[in-house]
Amino acid sequence: MARIQKMKAVRCPTDELSFSNCAIVSSVDFEGTSHIEVKTAPSSRYVFSVATHQSIQAGTVGFSLPQRKWAVLSINQDIEVSPYAFDRNTQLIGSIKFEVDFLQKKNITTEAFDTDKMAAEFSMMFPQHAFTVGQQLVFNYSGKKLLGLVCKELEAADVSMLKGEKSSQKPLKINIGVSMANTQVLFEKAEASVINLIGKSKGKAGARQSIINPDWDFKQMGIGGLDKEFSDIFRRAFASRVFPSEFVEQIGAQHVKGILLFGPPGTGKTLMARTIGRMLNSREPQIVNGPEILNKFVGESEANIRKLFSAAEDEQKKCGVNSGLHIVIFDEIDAICKQRGTMSGSTGVHDTVVNQLLAKIDGVEQLNNILVIGMTNRRDLIDEALLRPGRLEVQMEIGLPSEEGRVQIFDIFVSKMRENKKLAPDVNIIELASLTKNFSGAEIAGLVRAAQSLAMNRMIKASSKVEVDYEAAEKMQVQKADFMVALDTDIKPAFGVSDESFSKYILNGIINFGEPVRRVLADGELVVQQTKVSERTPLVSLLLEGPPSSGKTALAATLAMKSGFPFVKICSPEDMVGFSESAKCQAIKKIFEDAYKSHVSCVVVDDIERLLDYVPLGPRFSNLVLQALLVLLKKIPPKGKKLLIIGTTSQKEVLQQMEMVATFNAHIHVSNLSTGEQLCAVVEDLDCFTSAERTTLENKLRGKRLCIGIKKLLVLLELVRQTDKGFRVPKLLCLLEEEAGLE
């Protein structure tokens, strides 16, 4: 149990100590204690952070005037004091909000206070500090501006997220807590205060101002690989806003009111929106996550939409054409703007939200001082009315960066290391960009972080406890090897080549047992080359057909991996076991849609008859999957994209009847082993028999005919390998007579 001491409250010894917002104690009292609990009455308890000072006598605690006002303390009052320990699972502060005003009337000024700089300085001044809702504090901003703060709201940090796990709950309001290095600090103006708080916006209403922030530097946008997209957005959405309103009225130009950014996750959509918000000299952007709009009460969802535009409406009524620009950023806009009428069995809330948003962006009462930026991964889900000119008019696909774009992104993320000489000379950014095909910007950032962690890990001493070798850390550099290890083990592109999924199909490699294999590989490589080089055939498809166990999947996987394409994916029935017909169609469609996001891709459609659920009894098959495949196999990829499709089947006659064989540009027959010489070539390649056994086997099989698939033969050879020496050749010949029709 914590020890309780009877003490007296006294004044804080110095003004400098009062700015620390700590309770001041003697060094002999509460040694090693960071926080204390002060009991002033049976039901009145207050928690303070602690600092020591030599002028404080033992048995007394010094409090500043704001602290005494908050805790209702008088000089020389008797108090009970005990150490206080915070619960690290429930009392870490994730977010704190303060009400701010001038501390003294003589300090009042019209100077603007940047809340971002205030928050950064506050976090540095008060690390690991105790805060309570209602607490009064003094904030000596920049060492010369005394501000009075009142703690208005505390939110607990989600401990599971701090551990790198998935968030387990909504932010929890708490009454008391301790701050962390990454605690979010927010400031709001106190009621009736004249203090001028700003974020990114500044300037007086009614006076015309440039739409572009005067401090903006286009050379330091930090959106590598998106220069063209940003240039197109600027031309379409902001060029008209740069000119004076009088000129715009003279030519009858209408401002663009909406931008839709769509594309794969991690490609920079949110970064682009943030950049636009920083670039524009506008009101503080309102950032809304789509699902936050929805409310279970009737009419509340629509009211939430109206609130987003209320400030813009009021300002336009007051200032007219001189109104400042109001930006509303919708993240995951597809959550609230789905196609109307498609939500079967719903209450119709989505439909009315879409209607309300349409009316606000481009309704009867038009607003010229708004810009709506929507972001989504699923453009196909958004209602068509929202995409027409006048609403989300500028639609920009933020795709995977090109090699030049990846060089820019790497330059951005390694610039700090390069400036501080922490990047080894052997790191070649151009080489890394060539190795990271189909990496998104977020994945490149993750790769750099992984390489940095590997480099830092080398500086940790391996002993009984974790220690950092600081002398070595001063000379630490992130090396090429760190990037290579991170590339091999830590970071894999979501839209890239999955080596693991393909390796299981080529466990024994490709055994070149003769002309049949050489012919398939040679013809397959011609098709791959056609896909790479030809500008006339953006879609190339190849069907590998042959008897079961003849190695079709292994050959298809080998061709796909050797192609060097940035996107290679296999569409296999084993990944769709238990899927309904519609779920299977969606899974196949998604694989093809992902392939269209890369400039050149390869999709292996394995075991087509199994995908179709074909059985000879009946015969029966899934017509829904068949029609989906027929459409996707013939669908030309988007402009500038190329796609190679390699299909495999053991039932060519069945596919012929289904009119699917004709959808492939080329057909290659994969045959079984048919001669003794071919079988001996396999045995020699695997090196599973002794030299004498191979000679005996060659003599026995010379001139013999057989028919066996390579997969079946490999299983038989592994079985024979378990037999005792001297009995292997007779055992194999016996099995071949039974399984391969050896004659």
NORLINFEN-V234739 format. One record per run of one state. SS is the DSSP state (helix for helix, strand for strand, loop for the rest). FROM is the first residue (numbers start at 0). TO is the last residue. If there is no record, write none. Layout:
BEGIN
ss=SS from=FROM to=TO
ss=SS from=FROM to=TO
END
This chain:
BEGIN
ss=loop from=0 to=2
ss=strand from=3 to=10
ss=loop from=11 to=13
ss=helix from=14 to=17
ss=loop from=18 to=21
ss=strand from=22 to=24
ss=loop from=25 to=33
ss=strand from=34 to=40
ss=loop from=41 to=42
ss=strand from=43 to=51
ss=loop from=52 to=58
ss=strand from=59 to=62
ss=loop from=63 to=63
ss=helix from=64 to=70
ss=loop from=71 to=76
ss=strand from=77 to=82
ss=loop from=83 to=90
ss=strand from=91 to=101
ss=loop from=102 to=103
ss=helix from=104 to=106
ss=loop from=107 to=110
ss=strand from=111 to=113
ss=helix from=114 to=124
ss=loop from=125 to=128
ss=strand from=129 to=131
ss=loop from=132 to=134
ss=strand from=135 to=140
ss=loop from=141 to=143
ss=strand from=144 to=155
ss=loop from=156 to=157
ss=helix from=158 to=161
ss=loop from=162 to=171
ss=strand from=172 to=173
ss=loop from=174 to=174
ss=strand from=175 to=177
ss=loop from=178 to=182
ss=strand from=183 to=188
ss=loop from=189 to=194
ss=strand from=195 to=197
ss=loop from=198 to=210
ss=strand from=211 to=211
ss=loop from=212 to=216
ss=helix from=217 to=219
ss=loop from=220 to=225
ss=helix from=226 to=241
ss=loop from=242 to=243
ss=helix from=244 to=250
ss=loop from=251 to=256
ss=strand from=257 to=261
ss=loop from=262 to=267
ss=helix from=268 to=278
ss=strand from=279 to=279
ss=loop from=280 to=284
ss=strand from=285 to=288
ss=helix from=289 to=292
ss=loop from=293 to=298
ss=helix from=299 to=321
ss=loop from=322 to=324
ss=strand from=325 to=330
ss=loop from=331 to=331
ss=helix from=332 to=334
ss=loop from=335 to=336
ss=strand from=337 to=337
ss=loop from=338 to=347
ss=helix from=348 to=361
ss=loop from=362 to=368
ss=strand from=369 to=375
ss=loop from=376 to=377
ss=helix from=378 to=380
ss=strand from=381 to=381
ss=loop from=382 to=382
ss=helix from=383 to=386
ss=loop from=387 to=392
ss=strand from=393 to=396
ss=loop from=397 to=401
ss=helix from=402 to=418
ss=loop from=419 to=421
ss=strand from=422 to=422
ss=loop from=423 to=427
ss=helix from=428 to=434
ss=loop from=435 to=439
ss=helix from=440 to=456
ss=loop from=457 to=458
ss=strand from=459 to=460
ss=loop from=461 to=465
ss=strand from=466 to=467
ss=loop from=468 to=468
ss=helix from=469 to=473
ss=loop from=474 to=476
ss=strand from=477 to=477
ss=loop from=478 to=478
ss=helix from=479 to=489
ss=loop from=490 to=497
ss=helix from=498 to=505
ss=loop from=506 to=513
ss=helix from=514 to=532
ss=loop from=533 to=537
ss=strand from=538 to=545
ss=loop from=546 to=550
ss=helix from=551 to=561
ss=loop from=562 to=565
ss=strand from=566 to=570
ss=loop from=571 to=571
ss=helix from=572 to=575
ss=loop from=576 to=579
ss=helix from=580 to=594
ss=loop from=595 to=598
ss=strand from=599 to=604
ss=loop from=605 to=606
ss=helix from=607 to=610
ss=loop from=611 to=613
ss=strand from=614 to=614
ss=loop from=615 to=618
ss=strand from=619 to=619
ss=loop from=620 to=621
ss=helix from=622 to=633
ss=loop from=634 to=640
ss=strand from=641 to=648
ss=loop from=649 to=650
ss=helix from=651 to=656
ss=loop from=657 to=659
ss=helix from=660 to=662
ss=loop from=663 to=664
ss=strand from=665 to=669
ss=loop from=670 to=671
ss=strand from=672 to=674
ss=helix from=675 to=685
ss=loop from=686 to=689
ss=helix from=690 to=700
ss=loop from=701 to=703
ss=strand from=704 to=707
ss=loop from=708 to=708
ss=helix from=709 to=720
ss=loop from=721 to=726
ss=helix from=727 to=738
ss=loop from=739 to=742
END
